[in-house]
């Protein structure tokens, strides 16, 4: 009887382990459902610009690593002239070369316009896995494909300047002036996201 119970117990433990392993192996998103979500008319140009870089939709860490290893993604420094990158829990500090260059140019221009002030980058490149994790704590995170999933988008807070979280209309106006300059020159698209208190910026393949 004891032997029989031990066998049953072992089967239950093994089944439970296999079930947990399967759950860990499966992505936390449904790829088919992700692709079904239609972008808004406002957001569609961002996705079209993203696809022009030849980067495939970033599903997980392996796809990001592939683009890092082949030189397509470049590391974003934690700070540079005119900008700071906050701690990134749900995104990665890597971008395509034009994305990195544009962030640096925007930072330098903002610093010049404001005599040495800095803006804060709150999010950069995200995989679908990152997005799924983010959605668990932020219901406003995109259900579908995001331009962050291609390595050419980043978010800039409009309530955090010089590492201080505080509404600053003067700094916000200066930031929007910089954004408008690069938008008018055909280099970026941007959207003001009120719920996240940030500007979503997508770099075009100019």
C-alpha positions, 0 to 999 in steps of 0.5 A: 500500500505504501509503495502504491501511495508513493507512486501516486504521490510521485506522479502528482509531483511530476505532473505539477512540475511539468505543468509549471515548466510548461507555463514558464515556457509559454509566453505571457501573451497570445501572439495571434491576438496581439496582431489582431489589434488595429492601431489608431489613425494617430498611431499608425504612422509610428508603426509604419516608420518602425517597420522601415528599419528592417527590425522584426517584431521583438518578441523576447530577450533572444530577439533583442540579443540577436540585434545587439550581436549583429550591430543593429542595436546600440546601447543608450547611456544612462545620461548624456547632454540634456537627458537622463534615463530613469531606471528601466524595469519594463524596457531596455536601453538599446535602440537602432542607430538613428534612434540613439542619434536622435535622442542625443541630438534632442538632448543637446538641443534641449540643453542649449535651449534651456541653458543646461537643463535635462529631460528624463527618458522613461521608456525605450525598447520593449519586447512583447514579453516586456509589454505583457509584464508592464500590462499587469501593473499598467492597464493602459499599456498597449494590447497590440503591437507598439513602436517600442517593439522595433527599437526606434521609439522612446518616451520622455516625461513631461513632469520630470526635469533635472531628476525632479518630479514636478510639473514645470510648464516652462520646461515642458514648453521647451521640450515640446519646442524641440519635439516640434523642430524635429517633427517639422524637419521630418525626423520624428513623430510624437504623441502626448500621452496624458495618462503616462505624463510623457511624449511618445517619440518615434524616430523615422528612417530618414 
